[in-house]
Amino acid sequence: MANRYYQGLSEFHCYATRVTTGSMRLWVGTLEPNMQKPKKARVRVCNGSGHEIESKQIRRADWERPFLATSRDRFYKSLTFTGLRPGRMYRVYFERWRDDVKAWEILRSASIRTLPERLPLYGTRAKPFTIALGSCYWPDQDEGRVGTAYRGLYENPKDPHDSPDLTFLTGDQVYLDVGFDLYKWSQQGIRRRIARVYAGHWRGLSDVLTRGATYMLPDDHEWYNGYPDPDPNNPYLWALQDEKLRKAWEQTARQGIENVQQCPVVEFMEFPRNLSICFADLRSYREPKQGVLMKPGDLKRVLAWAEGLTTPGVLVSPQPLIVTRNPHEANLLDYTGDYCRLLAALGSTGHDIVVMSGDVHYGRVVSVKLGAEGATLYEVISSPLSNLTGFPAWFAGSLNRWTPKRFPSKRTFAHREGKQALSGWQRQKVNHYRDNSKGGSKYDIEPNPWAYPRRTREHFMTIAFSRYGNGSGIRMTVKGWLVRDVDPRRKRILPQQAFRFSRKLKFSKKLK
């Protein structure tokens, strides 16, 4: 029987890694081995009517290597296009010149919408600004389902307001460490393994990456499980006990994060007088022995953003903020000093805060009162896009146990930094919002005795924002979409909606 999800995937990629009201940065190239570099290539940007806005040439000498110590002719180029118009849809074409037929051949195309100058007005027919949120992708048994679900919602949604404008992938886009092979036992083998894993995962995510700009943050599996501390009891990581192999692994992993995913360390997206978004890599620069969550200068930028908010804010993080301590794997709470400083900064202005995250292999929406200035913290977790299979599935599948019950943790108030930073704070009840399914959450574990011994139902979220005309706040609507649950009677394959949550994000009372 033919796989109705599989649409065919190209060896080449073309996707936007940044977008503003008037510009976009594009990534073009291939992660597949043994591909010949085009002698002459170009990238064209066309408007919604198909008219070319700008074209940029790429010569053979212009190509760069995503993984510097590997050969096999993987190559890429990043290009920035400016002079675009706000809130407009553009079509991008990555092409190469064919001498044999004297014509340009399209290798890959993408659809990208620039940012609006401000959020659309709530209560009108205007489409809200919509972000798709996902994390944790394993391609083994996906068979094109994630791409098909995303493509359906992007191109043919039942409600046009649900079509995403941007995608935030908050970690574990690749699982570099899962699986046994001989590649792990030499430096060159490690480099080739990491490049090979990226190629496989990018094939599976291709339909996501070509629809709207994608912002990515790394989590531990972009490095290895539990990074920066490899677990000596994890058989997948035994090779990393060797210092030279570990160094080769970390160098190549960093190249994937910087050159392929082009992840920011700290970056901001602003909708003046409406909403402010901060992307923070709270994984790659941890120092466990010093209790440092990220480099001091970078943390200072995040804290300054939070303390300087004049609107509600969104923090995009690879791990959740509302957590209890995990005895098996470090989370943000383990870096208690920096964690307390971050909480204090987020609660300092009184503007409502939204945290978007992944990592934990369940979906969740919660809220809690934040600090002493009257703000509310909302946290949206989306994980996984596609589950691990076989043996690793026993450990990856997670259950949302509706914890913590109260926030912040007692650990924060006992810490010397917390005693000062969180002065005047009280522990508050955490509100957990369930979906409408019978017998619990649709994002919890669903048993499957073969490929998925423990399986959390695959999903992604959309978070839509629009503004109130009187300037009183921002309307946020969160919807959950089940990747594998579709209506077979429909001609279009659309993911099933399993959750809807809507709230008004409020500005600080200090502004009134």
C-alpha positions in Angstrom: 0.0 0.0 0.0 1.4 3.4 -0.9 2.3 5.7 1.9 -0.2 8.6 1.6 2.0 10.9 3.7 5.2 10.7 1.6 5.5 13.4 -0.9 9.2 13.0 -2.1 12.1 14.9 -0.7 14.8 16.8 -2.5 18.5 16.5 -1.8 18.7 20.3 -1.7 17.4 22.8 0.8 16.2 26.4 0.8 14.9 27.9 3.9 14.8 31.2 5.8 16.6 31.4 9.1 15.8 35.1 9.9 13.1 37.5 8.7 12.2 41.1 9.5 9.7 43.6 8.2 12.0 44.3 5.2 14.5 41.5 4.9 15.2 37.8 5.1 18.2 35.6 5.5 18.2 32.4 3.3 20.1 29.1 3.7 20.6 27.2 0.5 22.7 24.1 -0.2 22.8 20.4 0.6 23.7 18.2 3.5 23.9 15.0 1.4 27.3 13.5 0.8 29.0 13.3 -2.6 27.0 16.1 -4.2 28.6 18.2 -6.9 28.8 21.9 -6.3 27.0 23.8 -9.0 29.4 25.9 -11.1 26.7 28.6 -11.3 23.7 28.9 -9.1 21.3 31.7 -8.1 18.6 32.5 -5.5 15.6 34.5 -6.7 13.0 36.3 -4.5 9.6 36.9 -6.2 6.6 38.7 -4.8 3.1 37.2 -4.6 2.4 38.0 -8.2 5.4 36.1 -9.4 7.5 39.1 -10.3 11.2 38.9 -9.5 12.3 41.3 -6.7 16.0 40.4 -6.6 18.3 37.6 -7.7 21.7 36.8 -6.3 24.4 34.7 -8.1 26.4 32.0 -6.3 29.7 31.0 -7.9 31.4 27.6 -7.3 34.0 29.3 -5.1 31.4 30.9 -2.9 30.1 27.7 -1.4 31.0 27.0 2.2 31.2 23.7 4.2 28.7 23.2 7.0 31.1 20.7 8.7 34.6 22.0 8.2 36.6 18.8 8.8 34.4 16.5 6.6 34.8 16.4 2.9 32.2 14.6 0.7 31.1 17.9 -0.8 28.3 19.0 1.5 28.0 22.7 0.9 25.8 25.8 1.7 25.6 29.5 1.4 23.7 32.1 3.5 22.3 35.1 1.7 20.4 38.2 2.9 17.8 40.0 0.9 16.6 43.5 1.8 14.2 46.0 0.5 11.1 43.8 1.1 7.7 45.0 2.3 6.2 44.3 5.7 3.7 41.5 6.1 4.0 40.2 2.5 4.3 36.7 1.1 7.4 36.0 -1.0 8.4 33.0 -3.1 12.1 32.0 -3.1 13.7 29.8 -5.7 17.1 28.1 -5.4 18.3 27.3 -9.0 21.4 26.0 -10.8 22.4 26.5 -14.5 22.3 23.4 -16.7 24.8 23.7 -19.6 23.3 20.6 -21.3 19.9 22.2 -21.8 21.0 25.9 -21.5 18.4 26.6 -18.8 18.0 27.2 -15.1 16.8 24.2 -13.0 14.8 24.8 -9.8 16.5 22.8 -7.0 14.2 23.9 -4.2 11.6 26.6 -3.5 10.2 28.1 -0.3 7.4 30.5 0.8 8.3 33.1 3.3 6.2 35.9 4.8 7.9 39.1 6.2 7.0 40.3 9.6 4.2 42.9 10.0 5.1 46.3 11.4 2.7 45.6 14.3 0.3 42.9 15.4 -3.0 42.6 13.6 -6.1 44.0 15.3 -8.2 41.6 17.3 -11.9 41.2 16.4 -11.4 42.0 12.7 -10.9 39.7 9.7 -7.2 40.3 9.8 -5.2 37.1 10.3 -3.4 37.1 13.7 0.4 36.7 13.8 0.8 32.9 14.2 3.8 31.0 15.4 4.2 27.2 15.1 6.0 25.7 18.0 7.7 22.3 18.0 10.6 20.3 19.3 12.2 16.8 19.4 12.2 15.2 15.9 13.2 11.6 15.2 12.7 10.5 11.5 12.7 6.7 11.9 9.0 6.0 11.8 7.8 9.5 10.8 7.4 8.6 7.1 6.6 12.2 6.1 3.8 12.8 8.7 5.2 15.9 10.3 5.8 17.6 7.0 2.4 16.6 5.7 0.6 17.9 8.8 2.5 21.1 8.7 2.1 21.6 5.0 -1.7 21.0 5.3 -2.1 23.6 8.1 0.2 26.1 6.3 -1.4 25.9 2.8 -5.0 24.6 3.3 -6.2 25.2 6.9 -9.9 24.9 7.7 -9.5 28.3 9.4 -7.0 30.6 7.5 -6.1 32.2 10.8 -4.3 28.9 11.8 -1.7 29.1 9.0 1.7 29.7 10.7 3.8 32.8 9.8 6.9 31.6 11.6 8.2 28.4 13.1 10.1 28.1 16.4 11.9 24.8 16.9 13.2 24.7 20.5 15.6 21.9 20.5 16.4 18.3 19.6 15.9 18.9 15.9 18.6 16.2 15.6 19.5 13.3 17.8 23.2 13.1 17.3 23.8 10.6 20.1 21.2 7.9 19.6 22.3 4.6 18.1 25.3 2.3 17.9 27.8 2.4 15.1 31.6 2.2 14.5 31.6 5.9 13.5 31.8 6.9 17.1 35.2 5.4 17.6 37.3 7.7 15.5 37.5 11.5 15.1 36.8 11.4 11.4 34.0 8.8 12.0 32.3 11.1 14.5 32.4 14.0 12.1 30.8 11.9 9.3 28.2 10.5 11.7 27.1 13.9 12.8 26.9 15.2 9.2 24.9 12.0 8.2 22.4 12.5 11.0 21.8 16.1 10.0 21.1 15.0 6.4 18.5 12.5 7.5 16.7 14.8 9.9 16.7 17.7 7.4 15.1 15.5 4.8 12.3 14.7 7.2 11.9 18.4 8.2 12.1 19.7 4.7 8.4 20.5 4.3 8.5 22.5 7.6 11.6 24.4 6.7 10.3 25.6 3.3 7.2 27.2 4.8 7.8 30.4 6.6 11.0 31.4 8.3 12.3 29.0 11.0 14.1 30.0 14.2 15.9 27.2 16.0 17.5 26.8 19.4 19.6 23.8 20.4 18.9 21.4 23.3 21.0 18.6 24.6 20.7 16.2 21.6 22.2 18.7 19.3 25.2 17.9 21.5 24.6 14.7 23.4 22.2 13.6 26.1 22.6 15.7 29.3 25.1 18.1 27.7 27.5 19.4 28.9 28.0 16.3 31.1 28.0 13.0 29.2 26.4 10.2 31.3 29.1 7.4 31.7 26.3 4.9 32.1 24.7 5.7 28.8 26.0 3.2 26.3 25.5 5.6 23.4 28.0 7.9 25.0 30.8 5.6 26.0 33.1 6.8 23.2 32.9 10.4 24.7 34.8 9.3 27.7 37.8 9.7 25.4 38.9 13.3 25.5 40.0 13.5 21.8 36.7 11.9 20.6 34.7 14.2 22.8 36.5 17.2 21.5 35.9 16.2 17.9 32.2 15.5 18.7 31.7 18.9 20.3 33.5 20.8 17.6 31.4 19.2 14.9 28.1 19.6 16.9 28.8 23.3 17.3 29.3 23.6 13.5 25.9 22.0 13.0 24.3 24.5 15.4 26.0 27.5 14.0 26.3 26.7 10.3 23.2 24.6 9.6 20.6 25.6 12.2 22.2 29.1 12.6 20.9 29.2 16.1 21.1 32.5 18.0 22.7 32.8 21.4 20.5 35.8 22.3 18.3 37.5 19.8 15.2 39.7 19.8 12.2 40.2 17.7 10.1 43.4 18.3 6.6 44.5 17.5 6.8 48.0 18.9 4.1 48.9 21.5 2.7 45.3 21.1 5.0 42.4 21.9 8.7 41.6 22.4 10.3 38.2 21.8 13.6 37.0 23.1 15.4 33.8 21.9 17.9 32.5 24.5 20.2 29.5 24.1 20.1 28.3 27.7 21.9 25.0 26.8 25.2 25.5 24.9 27.2 27.5 27.3 26.4 26.0 30.6 29.2 25.6 33.3 27.8 23.1 35.8 30.7 23.4 38.2 30.3 27.2 38.4 26.5 27.0 38.3 26.5 29.2 35.2 23.5 28.9 32.8 25.0 30.9 30.0 27.9 33.3 29.5 27.6 36.3 31.9 27.5 38.8 29.0 24.7 36.9 27.3 22.7 36.4 30.5 23.0 40.1 31.1 21.4 40.8 27.7 18.5 38.5 28.5 18.0 40.1 32.0 18.2 43.6 30.5 15.5 42.7 27.9 13.2 41.4 30.6 13.8 44.3 33.0 13.3 46.8 30.1 10.0 45.4 28.8 7.4 48.0 27.9 5.0 45.3 26.5 4.2 41.7 27.3 7.2 39.5 26.5 7.9 36.0 25.0 10.9 34.0 26.1 11.8 31.2 23.7 13.9 28.6 25.6 15.1 25.0 24.9 13.8 23.9 28.4 10.8 24.9 30.5 10.9 27.4 33.3 8.1 26.0 35.5 9.7 22.8 36.7 10.6 20.7 39.6 14.1 19.3 40.0 14.8 16.2 37.8 17.2 13.7 39.5 18.1 12.1 36.2 18.8 15.2 34.0 19.7 18.8 34.7 17.1 21.4 34.0 17.1 25.2 34.5 16.4 24.9 38.2 19.7 23.2 38.7 21.4 26.5 37.8 19.6 28.0 40.7 21.5 31.4 41.0 21.0 32.3 37.3 17.5 30.8 37.4 16.5 33.1 40.3 18.0 36.2 38.5 16.0 35.3 35.4 12.8 34.8 37.3 13.3 38.2 39.1 13.9 40.0 35.8 10.8 38.4 34.1 8.6 39.5 37.0 10.1 42.9 37.5 8.0 45.0 35.1 4.5 43.6 35.7 3.9 42.8 32.1 2.6 39.3 31.3 5.2 36.8 30.1 4.9 33.8 27.8 7.6 31.0 27.7 7.7 28.8 24.7 9.7 25.6 25.1 10.0 21.9 24.4 12.4 19.1 25.5 10.2 17.1 27.9 8.2 14.9 25.5 4.8 16.0 26.4 2.6 19.0 25.5 1.4 21.4 28.1 -0.1 24.8 28.8 0.1 26.3 32.3 -0.1 29.7 34.0 1.0 31.1 37.3 1.2 34.5 39.0 4.7 35.9 38.5 6.3 38.0 41.3 5.0 40.9 43.2 4.0 43.3 40.3 0.8 41.5 39.2 2.1 39.7 36.1 1.1 36.3 34.9 3.5 33.8 33.5 2.1 31.4 30.7 4.2 28.5 29.6 3.6 26.6 26.4 5.5 23.3 25.9 5.4 21.4 22.6 7.2 18.0 22.4 7.7 15.8 20.5 7.2 16.3 16.8 8.1 12.7 16.2 9.0 10.0 18.8 12.1 8.0 19.3 11.6 4.4 18.4 12.8 1.0 19.7 15.0 0.8 22.8 15.4 4.6 23.3 11.6 5.0 23.4 11.4 3.4 26.8 13.3 6.4 28.2 12.0 9.2 26.0 8.3 8.8 26.4 7.1 11.1 29.2 3.9 11.7 31.1 2.6 15.1 32.1 2.0 14.6 35.8 0.6 18.1 36.4 3.6 19.2 38.3 4.7 21.4 39.9 1.7 22.3 42.0 3.3 25.5 43.1 5.9 27.9 41.7 8.6 29.0 42.3 10.3 26.0 43.9 11.3 26.1 47.5 14.8 25.6 46.3 14.8 29.1 44.8 13.9 30.8 48.1 16.6 28.8 50.0 19.3 29.9 47.6 21.4 33.0 48.5 20.6 34.6 45.1 16.9 33.8 45.5 16.7 35.3 49.0 17.6 38.7 47.5 16.3 38.5 43.9 12.9 37.0 44.9 12.3 39.2 47.9 8.6 39.8 48.3 7.6 36.9 46.1 5.2 34.2 47.3 4.8 30.6 46.0 1.7 30.5 43.8 -0.6 27.8 42.6 0.1 26.6 39.0 -2.9 26.3 36.8 -2.7 23.3 34.4 -5.1 23.4 31.4 -6.3 20.0 30.1 -7.6 19.3 26.6 -11.0 17.9 26.0 -10.1 14.3 25.4 -11.6 11.5 27.5 -9.3 9.8 30.0 -6.7 12.5 30.3 -4.4 14.4 28.0 -4.0 13.6 24.3 -0.3 14.5 24.7 0.4 11.8 27.3 1.8 8.3 26.7 0.0 6.0 24.3 1.3 2.4 24.3 2.5 0.6 21.2 4.4 -2.7 21.8 6.5 -2.6 18.7 8.2 0.5 17.3 7.1 2.6 20.3 7.2 0.9 23.6 6.4 4.3 25.1 5.0 6.9 22.9 3.8 10.4 23.5 1.4 11.5 20.8 3.2 13.6 18.2 2.1 17.1 17.9 3.0 20.8 17.4 1.3 23.9 18.7 0.3 27.2 17.1 0.3 30.4 19.2 -1.6 33.3 17.6 -1.2 36.9 18.7 -3.3 40.0 17.9 -3.8 43.4 19.6 -6.7 45.1 21.2 -7.6 48.4 19.6 -7.7 50.3 22.9 -4.2 49.2 23.7 -5.3 47.2 26.8 -3.5 44.0 25.9 -2.7 41.2 23.5 -5.0 38.3 22.6 -3.1 35.0 22.7 -4.7 31.8 21.3 -2.9 28.4 21.6 -3.9 25.4 19.6 -2.5 21.9 19.7 -2.3 19.8 16.5 -1.9 16.0 16.4 0.5 15.1 13.7 -0.7 11.5 13.1 -4.4 12.0 13.8 -6.0 13.0 10.5 -9.5 12.6 9.0 -9.1 10.0 6.2 -12.3 11.2 4.6 -10.9 14.6 3.8 -9.2 15.2 0.4 -6.7 17.3 2.2 -4.6 15.8 5.0 -4.9 18.1 8.0 -3.8 17.5 11.5 -6.5 17.1 14.1 -7.0 19.9 16.6 -6.8 18.6 20.1 -6.5 21.7 22.3 -7.5 25.4 22.4 -6.6 27.9 25.0 -7.1 31.7 24.8 -6.2 34.5 27.1 -5.6 38.2 27.2 -1.9 39.2 27.9 -2.0 42.3 30.0 0.3 45.2 30.2 1.8 46.3 33.5 -0.6 48.1 35.9 2.3 50.6 36.3 1.4 52.0 32.9 -2.2 52.9 33.9 
